[in-house]
Amino acid sequence: MIDYIVNISDIDSSAIVDDVFEIMCNKNAETVTSNQSCQYFLNKKLPEIVFNLSKLFKLAPEVRYFAVELFHAFSNKYIQQYSQRKDKMIAFCSKSALYILVCIQIASKMSSHYKAITQRNVINQMNLASGQNRVTKSDVIGAELEILQLVNYDLNFLLPLDIIDVLLYFLQNFLKAENQSGLRNCAKLKETCSHILEMVYLRQHHILTSFYGSSAIQACDQILLSIAVICVAVFVIDDNLSEDVAIFLSKKCNLDLSLVLKMSVCITENVYKTKE
């Protein structure tokens, strides 16, 4: 991920970041226009479970988001393929805890093979939770293969955490050009974005149903979501700049400003709710 605070002006970083962002935009457009089912958003507790387990294993923040997206992709494929088979759906429910842990294991390997959780970690956690020694190494290997095969080994997920890093790089240059020093080198902005993004994932179902409508569960525009997270973070730190930032980022991403503002409001209303 790109750290927008670090000075990387010694290399031609702008061209590299522009290329990365173009790839992100193309990937996002492909997902949004594919009309993919997003029934996984109905599982309100999944992000919380994944986040807590990731923290238990002391994994990097990007691991939890990758694991959530991987389980989303896997569960959607599974439901699409086996929804008419009662035996398969029963098996999915009975093995869901194992699938979640294996998704975290795969995500940890994608982040850092050195710091990845092992099959033994998965087995110990499963057996500790159940109080019985039922899960074996072959169970973990089988679940990992099942997940990878069903997603066709496609682990190229577009993560809001990565999008935010790139957008913060663009925002840094914009604020510098506008001579706005308040946020230009402020590590607090990135920290605030990370905190809000975590809360967004924990209340993602509520935010998306609020934005799209209760009956319209559809593929989320990850770039729109990422811009809105940044806008909310800027508003929290310096509300005088929030409008300028929203206008700049919406133009940068060719998005309607009204959509950015609407998503920002949905995030604010849902993230800061203490009760449903």
C-alpha positions as CSV (number, residue, x, y, z in Angstrom):
1,M,0.0,0.0,0.0
2,I,1.1,3.6,-0.7
3,D,1.9,5.7,2.3
4,Y,0.8,9.2,1.4
5,I,2.8,10.8,4.2
6,V,6.2,9.4,3.0
7,N,8.0,11.6,0.5
8,I,8.6,9.5,-2.6
9,S,9.4,12.5,-4.9
10,D,12.8,11.0,-5.8
11,I,11.1,8.7,-8.3
12,D,8.4,9.4,-10.9
13,S,5.7,8.4,-8.4
14,S,2.9,10.3,-10.1
15,A,2.9,8.2,-13.2
16,I,3.0,5.0,-11.2
17,V,0.2,6.0,-8.9
18,D,-1.9,7.2,-11.9
19,D,-1.5,3.7,-13.5
20,V,-2.4,2.0,-10.3
21,F,-5.5,4.1,-9.9
22,E,-6.6,3.5,-13.5
23,I,-6.4,-0.3,-12.8
24,M,-8.5,0.2,-9.6
25,C,-11.1,2.3,-11.5
26,N,-11.4,-0.4,-14.2
27,K,-11.7,-3.2,-11.7
28,N,-14.3,-1.2,-9.7
29,A,-16.3,-0.4,-12.9
30,E,-16.2,-4.1,-13.9
31,T,-17.6,-5.1,-10.5
32,V,-20.3,-2.5,-10.3
33,T,-21.6,-3.1,-13.8
34,S,-21.5,-6.9,-13.5
35,N,-24.7,-7.0,-11.5
36,Q,-23.1,-9.4,-9.1
37,S,-25.3,-10.6,-6.2
38,C,-24.2,-9.3,-2.8
39,Q,-26.3,-11.4,-0.5
40,Y,-23.4,-11.6,1.9
41,F,-24.2,-8.1,3.1
42,L,-27.1,-9.7,4.9
43,N,-24.6,-11.4,7.2
44,K,-24.2,-8.5,9.6
45,K,-21.8,-10.3,12.0
46,L,-19.2,-11.5,9.5
47,P,-17.0,-8.4,9.6
48,E,-17.0,-8.3,13.4
49,I,-16.1,-12.0,13.6
50,V,-13.2,-11.6,11.1
51,F,-11.9,-8.5,12.7
52,N,-11.9,-10.0,16.2
53,L,-10.1,-13.1,15.0
54,S,-7.6,-11.0,13.0
55,K,-6.8,-9.0,16.1
56,L,-6.5,-12.2,18.2
57,F,-3.8,-13.4,15.8
58,K,-2.3,-9.9,15.7
59,L,-2.5,-9.6,11.9
60,A,-2.0,-6.5,9.8
61,P,-5.1,-4.4,9.1
62,E,-5.2,-5.3,5.4
63,V,-5.6,-9.0,6.3
64,R,-9.0,-8.5,7.9
65,Y,-10.4,-6.6,4.8
66,F,-9.0,-9.2,2.4
67,A,-10.4,-12.0,4.5
68,V,-13.9,-10.4,4.5
69,E,-13.8,-10.0,0.7
70,L,-12.6,-13.5,0.2
71,F,-15.4,-15.0,2.3
72,H,-17.9,-12.7,0.5
73,A,-16.7,-14.0,-2.9
74,F,-16.6,-17.6,-1.8
75,S,-20.0,-17.6,-0.1
76,N,-21.6,-15.9,-3.1
77,K,-20.2,-18.5,-5.5
78,Y,-21.2,-21.3,-3.1
79,I,-24.8,-20.1,-2.8
80,Q,-25.1,-19.5,-6.6
81,Q,-23.8,-23.0,-7.3
82,Y,-25.5,-25.0,-4.5
83,S,-28.6,-23.1,-3.4
84,Q,-30.8,-25.9,-4.8
85,R,-28.9,-28.6,-2.9
86,K,-30.1,-29.0,0.7
87,D,-27.1,-31.2,1.7
88,K,-24.6,-28.7,0.4
89,M,-26.3,-25.7,2.2
90,I,-26.3,-27.7,5.5
91,A,-22.6,-28.5,5.0
92,F,-21.9,-24.8,4.4
93,C,-23.6,-23.8,7.6
94,S,-21.9,-26.5,9.7
95,K,-18.4,-25.6,8.3
96,S,-18.9,-21.8,8.2
97,A,-16.6,-21.2,11.2
98,L,-13.8,-23.2,9.5
99,Y,-14.3,-21.4,6.2
100,I,-14.0,-18.0,8.0
101,L,-10.8,-19.1,9.7
102,V,-9.3,-20.5,6.5
103,C,-10.1,-17.2,4.7
104,I,-8.2,-15.4,7.3
105,Q,-5.3,-17.9,6.9
106,I,-5.2,-17.3,3.2
107,A,-5.4,-13.5,3.6
108,S,-2.5,-13.6,6.1
109,K,-0.4,-15.5,3.6
110,M,-1.2,-12.9,0.9
111,S,-0.1,-10.2,3.3
112,S,3.1,-11.7,4.7
113,H,4.1,-15.4,4.4
114,Y,6.5,-14.9,7.4
115,K,3.7,-13.7,9.7
116,A,0.9,-15.9,8.3
117,I,-1.2,-18.0,10.6
118,T,-0.6,-21.7,10.2
119,Q,-2.8,-24.7,9.8
120,R,-2.1,-25.5,13.4
121,N,-3.4,-22.1,14.5
122,V,-6.6,-22.8,12.6
123,I,-7.0,-26.3,14.1
124,N,-6.3,-25.1,17.7
125,Q,-8.8,-22.2,17.4
126,M,-11.5,-24.5,16.0
127,N,-11.0,-27.1,18.6
128,L,-10.8,-24.5,21.4
129,A,-14.1,-23.0,20.3
130,S,-15.8,-26.4,20.1
131,G,-14.2,-27.9,23.1
132,Q,-13.5,-31.0,21.1
133,N,-10.6,-32.2,18.9
134,R,-12.7,-32.7,15.8
135,V,-10.8,-30.6,13.2
136,T,-7.8,-32.1,11.5
137,K,-5.1,-30.9,9.2
138,S,-6.9,-32.6,6.2
139,D,-10.1,-30.6,7.1
140,V,-8.1,-27.3,6.9
141,I,-6.4,-28.3,3.7
142,G,-9.7,-29.4,2.2
143,A,-11.5,-26.2,3.1
144,E,-8.6,-24.1,1.7
145,L,-8.8,-26.0,-1.6
146,E,-12.6,-25.7,-1.7
147,I,-12.4,-21.9,-1.2
148,L,-9.7,-21.4,-3.8
149,Q,-11.3,-23.6,-6.4
150,L,-14.7,-22.0,-6.0
151,V,-13.3,-18.5,-6.5
152,N,-11.3,-19.9,-9.4
153,Y,-8.0,-18.9,-7.6
154,D,-8.9,-15.2,-8.3
155,L,-7.6,-13.3,-5.3
156,N,-7.4,-10.0,-7.0
157,F,-9.8,-8.1,-4.7
158,L,-10.2,-4.3,-4.8
159,L,-9.9,-3.2,-1.1
160,P,-11.1,0.2,0.1
161,L,-8.0,0.4,2.3
162,D,-5.8,0.4,-0.8
163,I,-8.1,2.8,-2.6
164,I,-7.9,5.2,0.3
165,D,-4.1,5.2,0.3
166,V,-4.0,6.2,-3.4
167,L,-6.7,8.8,-3.0
168,L,-4.8,10.3,0.0
169,Y,-1.7,10.6,-2.2
170,F,-3.8,12.6,-4.7
171,L,-5.3,14.6,-1.9
172,Q,-1.9,15.5,-0.5
173,N,-0.8,17.0,-3.8
174,F,-4.1,18.9,-4.1
175,L,-3.8,20.4,-0.6
176,K,-0.2,21.3,-1.3
177,A,-1.2,23.1,-4.5
178,E,-4.0,24.9,-2.7
179,N,-1.5,25.8,0.1
180,Q,-3.7,24.1,2.7
181,S,-1.2,23.0,5.3
182,G,-3.8,21.9,7.9
183,L,-4.1,18.3,6.5
184,R,-1.2,18.1,4.2
185,N,1.2,16.1,6.4
186,C,-1.3,15.1,9.0
187,A,-1.0,11.5,10.1
188,K,-4.2,11.9,12.0
189,L,-6.1,12.0,8.7
190,K,-4.9,8.5,7.7
191,E,-5.5,7.2,11.2
192,T,-9.1,8.6,11.2
193,C,-9.8,7.1,7.8
194,S,-8.7,3.7,9.1
195,H,-10.9,4.0,12.1
196,I,-13.9,5.1,10.1
197,L,-13.3,2.3,7.5
198,E,-13.3,-0.3,10.2
199,M,-16.6,1.0,11.5
200,V,-18.0,1.1,8.0
201,Y,-17.3,-2.6,7.5
202,L,-18.9,-3.4,10.9
203,R,-22.1,-1.5,9.8
204,Q,-21.8,-2.2,6.1
205,H,-25.2,-3.8,5.8
206,H,-26.9,-0.8,7.4
207,I,-24.9,1.7,5.3
208,L,-25.6,0.0,2.0
209,T,-29.2,-0.6,2.6
210,S,-29.6,3.0,3.7
211,F,-27.8,4.2,0.5
212,Y,-29.3,1.8,-2.1
213,G,-32.6,1.1,-0.4
214,S,-33.6,-1.8,1.8
215,S,-34.6,-4.1,-1.1
216,A,-31.6,-3.2,-3.4
217,I,-28.6,-5.2,-2.2
218,Q,-26.2,-4.8,-5.0
219,A,-22.5,-4.6,-5.8
220,C,-21.0,-1.7,-3.8
221,D,-19.0,1.0,-5.6
222,Q,-15.8,0.7,-3.6
223,I,-14.3,3.9,-4.9
224,L,-17.4,5.8,-4.0
225,L,-17.3,4.2,-0.5
226,S,-13.6,5.1,-0.1
227,I,-14.1,8.7,-1.1
228,A,-17.0,9.0,1.4
229,V,-14.8,7.6,4.1
230,I,-12.1,10.3,3.4
231,C,-14.8,13.0,3.3
232,V,-16.1,12.0,6.7
233,A,-12.6,11.8,8.1
234,V,-11.8,15.3,6.8
235,F,-15.1,16.6,8.3
236,V,-14.2,15.2,11.7
237,I,-10.8,16.8,11.6
238,D,-11.5,20.1,9.8
239,D,-15.0,20.6,8.5
240,N,-14.0,23.8,6.7
241,L,-12.1,21.7,4.2
242,S,-14.7,18.9,3.8
243,E,-16.6,20.5,0.9
244,D,-13.4,21.3,-1.1
245,V,-12.2,17.7,-0.6
246,A,-15.5,16.2,-1.7
247,I,-15.5,18.3,-4.8
248,F,-11.9,17.5,-5.7
249,L,-12.2,13.7,-5.1
250,S,-15.5,13.4,-6.9
251,K,-14.0,15.2,-10.0
252,K,-10.9,13.0,-9.8
253,C,-13.0,9.9,-9.9
254,N,-15.6,11.1,-12.3
255,L,-18.4,10.7,-9.8
256,D,-21.5,12.7,-9.1
257,L,-20.9,15.0,-6.1
258,S,-24.4,14.3,-4.9
259,L,-23.6,10.6,-4.6
260,V,-20.5,11.3,-2.7
261,L,-22.4,13.5,-0.3
262,K,-25.2,11.0,0.1
263,M,-22.8,8.1,0.9
264,S,-21.0,10.4,3.3
265,V,-24.2,11.1,5.1
266,C,-25.2,7.4,5.2
267,I,-21.8,6.6,6.8
268,T,-22.0,9.4,9.3
269,E,-25.5,8.5,10.4
270,N,-24.7,4.8,10.7
271,V,-21.2,4.8,12.0
272,Y,-22.0,7.2,14.9
273,K,-25.2,5.4,15.9
274,T,-24.8,3.8,19.3
275,K,-28.0,1.8,18.9
276,E,-29.8,0.3,16.0
